[in-house]
Amino acid sequence: MYQLVFTPSYEKRVKKFLKKHPEIKKQYAKTIKLMEADPFHPSLRIHPLVGKLKELHSISINLSYRISIEFMIEDQRITPIDIGTHDKVYK
């Protein structure tokens, strides 16, 4: 089991995101639970980012929305960084 570490800045971002997109709340909750249990589950489509975001990974909520994460396998800790559309998260 992995430990999710939510920063105050991420909590603010996700609150704003879910307020704008209430239809995604159930999918978001499912993604978070699955990420804790197995971040490598195929439906999450985890992959490392490149360029200025090369320290981060991306996890899919659905085809339109992503969560960028800091992923530390050695500590089994996952720190969500940002949430949003593909273009917003990969800016």
N, C-alpha and C positions, 0 to 999 in steps of 0.2 A: 504494500500500500504506500502511496506517495503522499507527502504532506503539501498541501497548498498554503502558500503564504501570501495573504492579501495585503498590499500596501494601501495606505490612505488615498494615494493618488489613483490607484486602480479602482478602489471602491467608489470613488467619486465618478470616474469614467463609466463604470458599469451601471451605476445608478442612473446617470444621465442617458446612457444608451438604452437601457430597458424602459425608461420613461418614454423615449421616442419610439421604441419598437416593442410595445407590450406583447405583440403576437409571437415574439421569440423567447419569452420567459421560460416556457417548458423545455424548449430545445436547449437553452442555455443551462438550465438546471441539470438536464441529462448529460450534457457535455462535461460539466464540472464533476459530476459523480463518476463518469467514465474516466476522466482524466486522473482522478484520485486513484481509482482501481487499477487502470492500465492505460497510461498515456500512449502506448504503442498500438492501441486497438485500431484496426484498419479504418473504421468509420471516422476517426479523428483526423486522419491524413496528416499526421505530424511530419514536419520537414524543417530542416535548418534554413535560415534566411541567409541572404548574401549581401555584399556591399556594406553600407553603414550599419545594417542590422544583423551582421554576421554573428553576433553574440547570442542572438535570439532564435527561437523556433516558432513555427506557426501551427496552430491547431484549428481545424474547421468546426464551426457550429453547424453550418449548412453550406450550400454552394455560394451564398452571398456574403456571409459573415465569418470573421476570423477572430481568434484571440492570439496575440503574440505573447510568448512566454519566455522567461528565463528558465532554463531547464538544467538542473544540476543533478546528474545521475548519481554521483558518488554520495550525495547526502539524501537522495530521494526526496528532494524538495523542488517544488514548482512554484514560481512566482509569476502570476499573470501581470503583464505590463500594459497592454492596450487591448481594446475591443472595438470592432467596427467592420466596415466593408473592406474588401480586399484592398482597394486603392488607399483607404485611410490608414489601415494598419501598416501597409508597405511603403508609406510616404517617405 
